Amino acid sequence: MRAIENDMVASDWPVEAIATELGAARDDWRAAHPRHADVGAAGFPSRRVMRGVVEDLSAALFPARLGHDGAPPRDEDGFVRRMLASALERLEQQVRLELVHQRVDPARARGIVLSFAARLPAIRRALDSDVEAAFAGDPAARSVDEILLCYPCVTAILCHRLAHELYRLDVTLVARMIAEIAHSDTAIDIHPGATIGRGFFIDHGSGVVIGETAVIGERVRLYQAVTLGARSFPADEDGTLIKGIARHPVIEDDVVIYAGATILGRVTIGAGSVIGGNVWLTEGVPPGSVIHQACAERATVAATLPAGHVVAEEVRG
């Protein structure tokens, strides 16, 4: 974007008065939040830079499919080294900016990024399991290549697995930027704090929300518009929300949750359970449960369900 010099500003716009008022608004904000008054002097992590970092890391993880030139690199290992060097150098710069923002010694950035980089092989293997789960779970998928190249859930999960590692290293702002890049691109909203096991698949994906303290086991499948959210937000005696408490669901291994289901609070969905579409749950269910949406003929339906099936409470708007 071309910089506009002061003497180039058109005189018929009231920029002087507006700029003065904007300055007053900034001063008011800084006076109300003195802890952050001088943080911006060093700058903040850049979402634009982080998007480039994610693209380079994606290319390093899957060079034959997600390489920047669209064709397999002739020297695959050399390509991966170049992508890693580029991505990690820029990531270190962004982590430094966040540490300044946190008022933490920015010299720690190198060690943080080295710890993150050491996890990339494990992230690649976890993503392989996610792609395989998508291929096994979607009859419309023709190949694992199609899934990796086209499915929004892979973009969201790839970003989440990167972001989660940074979140674990207390680089929470940069981690959240990666998560929101994926959210913007896919309409899948996964907080970087959520813990997600291998073989994770989100079919279709749009509208899925997974909260910060959610724990998802192995081989879990979600469909579109599923929410794993908080039921309430406890506050302290001053009315300020208490941060960081476990408030989202625990989903055990081999659970399937169908479209539009909402599960709220620190409840446990037992292993092997199936949660039907549009179900609303605020209580846990034991392993092997099959939860259906309530219908008008509730008593008749309940009487005819196979043993072990449960009818969820009807939700009224």
N, C-alpha and C positions, 0 to 999 in steps of 0.2 A: 504494500500500500504506500503510495507516494506521500511523503511528509508534507505538511502544509506550513509554510513559514508564517510568522506573525504578520508580516507586512503584506501577505497575500490574501488575508481574510477579507471577504467582501464586506464593505462598509454598510450595506443596506440590511444586514442581519444583526439582531441585537445580541451579538455574541459576548460583548463586554459585560453586560448586565447578567446574562445567564451564567457566564464563567464565574463571576463574582459570587452568585448565589450557590453554584455548585461547590465553590471553595468553602463557603460557610457551612454547607451540608457536611463536607468532609471534616471540617474542624469540629462540628458538633459530634460527629461519630467518634472521632479520636478522643474527644474529651470524655465521652460516655464509656469508652473502652480503652483506658490508658494502657492496658497490658499490650495492646496491639498497635499502639500509636506509631511506633518506629519500625515495626516488622517489615512493612512494605519497602523500606529503603533498599533492601537487598534483592527485592523481587520475590516472585512466587513461582512455584512449578508451573509449567506451561502445558495446557491440554493439547495444544498443537504439537509440541515436541513429543509428548507422551504417545500421541497417536503414531508418530513415526517410529518410536521405540517399540511399540507393540507390533507394528508391521515388520520391523526387522527381526524381532524375536520370533514371530510367526514363521518368517522365511527360514530362520535358523533351525526351528523345530521341524519344519516340513519343507525342505529345500526343493524337492521335486514337484510339489504341488502349489506351495504358497510363495515360491521364489518371485522376486519382483518383476523379472522379465517374462514371466509366463511360460518359460521353457526350462527343462531340467538343466542345471548348470553343468558345464563340461567337467569342471573340477569341483565335485560336490563338497568335499571336505574343506577346500580352500574357500568356497562360497560361504559355508557355515562359519568359518573363522572370521571372515570379513563382516558378515552380518552381526556376529556376536560382538566383535570389537566396536563396531559402530553403535550398536544398541547399548552396550554396557557403559561405554564412555558417556553417552548422553544421559543415561539413567543415573549415573553417579552425580552428574551436574544437577539433575532435578532433585535427587535425594538430598544433596547439600542445601539446596534452597529450602526444602522442607525442614531440615534440621535447624536452620537459622530461624525459620518460622516457629519451631517448637522451643527455641532457645536451648538447643542441644549442640554440643561441639560438632561442627560440620566435618571435622576430620574423621568422624566415625563413618562417613558415607562410603568410603572405600571398603571397609570391612563388611558393611551391610550388603553392598552390591556383590561382593565376593561370595557371601553366604547365599544370597539369592541365586547367583549363577550356578553354584554347586547343586542346586535343586532342579535345574533345567532337565537333566536326563530323566529324573523321576517324574517330572511334569509331562514329558513326552510319552512315557510309558502309561501314565494315567489317561492321557488324551487318546492313546491307541485303544485303551479299553472302552472309552466313551464312544469312539467311532464304531467299534465292533458292536457295542450294545445298540447303537442306532441302526446299524445294518440288520442285526438280528431282529430288532423290534419293529421295523417298518417294512411292510410288504411292497411298498412303492419304490424302495431304494434298489437301484440296479447295481451299485458298486460302492465300496468304501470310499473310492475317489469322489464320487458324486456327493457323498455325505460331507466329506471334508471341505470340498470346494463350494458347496451350495447351501448347506443346512445352517440356518441362523443359530441353532442350538450349539453347534460346534464353535462358532465365533464367540458366543456368550460364555461357554464353558472354558474355552482356551483363555479368554481374558480373565475369567474368574480364577483359574488355577494360577495364573501369573500374579494377579492382584492379591490373592490369599496369602501367597508366600511373603509378599511385601508387607501385608497387614500384620502377619505374625512377627515380622521384624520391626514393628512399630512405625512403619512409614505409611501412616494411614491416609494422608492426603493424596499422595501419589497413587496409592492403591485404589482409593475411591475414584480418582480420575480415570483409571483403566476400566473400572466397573461401569462408570457412566458413559464412556466411549462405547462399550458393548451395549449398554441400555439404549443409547441413542440409535445405534445401528440395527438393533434386533427387536426392540420392545420387550426384552427379557431383563428383568431387574434383579440382579443377585448381589447382595451386599458382600463386600470382600471378606467380612468376618465369618460368613457362613462356612461350615465344614462339610465337605461333600466327598463321599467315597468314590471308588472306581466304578466304571461301568454305568455312568449316569447318562440318562437320555431324556431330553425334553422334546416331545413330538409336537410339531407346529410351532409352539413356543410363545407366540404373542400374548402379552398380558401376564406372564408368570412373574410372581414376586416372592423372593426368598429373603427373609430377614437376617439381621446381623448375627444372632446367636443360634440360628437353626443348625441342626446336626442331621445330615443325611447319610445313610449307610451305603452299602454296596448294592449295585445292580437295581437302583431305584429308577422308576420311569414316571415322569409327569407329562400331562397334556396342557394345552393352552389355558390361560386364565386361572391357573392354580395359584392360590395365595397361602404361603406359610408365614403367618404374621403374628403380631402380638395382640393379646386380648385387652390388655390395659397397660398404662404407663405410670408406675408408681412415682410419687413425688416426695421430696423431703419436707421437713416442717415449714420451710419457706415457700413451698409450692414449686420448687425447681425439679424438673424431671431427673430421676436418678439414672445415670448412664451406666451401660455395660452389664446390667444384670441379665441373667438367662431368661428370656421372655418369649422365645419362638419354639416351634415344635421340634421334637426328635423323631425322625423317620427311620425306622430300623431297616435291615436288609430286605431286598426283594419285594418292596412295596410298590404298588401301582396306584396312582392318583389321577382320576379322569377329569375332563375339562370342567372348569368353573368351580371346582371344589375349594372351600376355604377352611383352613385349619388354623386355629388361633390359640396362643398361649403356650406355656411350657408343658405340653402334653406329649405322650409317646404313642406313636402308631406302631403297633407290634409287627414283627417280621412276617413277611408273606401276606400282609393284608391288602385288600382291594377297596379303595374309596371311590364310590361312584360319582358321576357328574353332578355338579351343583349342590353337593352335600356341604353342610355347615357343621363343623365340629369344634367344640370347646372342651372336650374331654377325651382322654386317651382311650384306645381300644386294644384288646389283647392280641397276641400273634394269631394270624390266620383269619382275622375278621373280614367280613364282606359287608360293607356299609352302603345301603341304598338310600336314595332320596325318598322322603315321605310322599305319599300320594293321597288323593281324596279318599279312596277306599282303603284306608290304613289297616283296619282290622282284617279285611279280606286278604290283603296282600301279606300281612304278617302270618296269617294262618297257612298260607300256601308256600311260604319260603322254605327252602331246604334248611336242615339243621345247621346252626352256626351263622346264618345270615341275620343281619340286624337292619332295621329300618330307622334311619336318622330322623330327628325331629324336623318337622316342616318349618321352613323359613318364610315369614311374611314380611313384606316391605313396609 
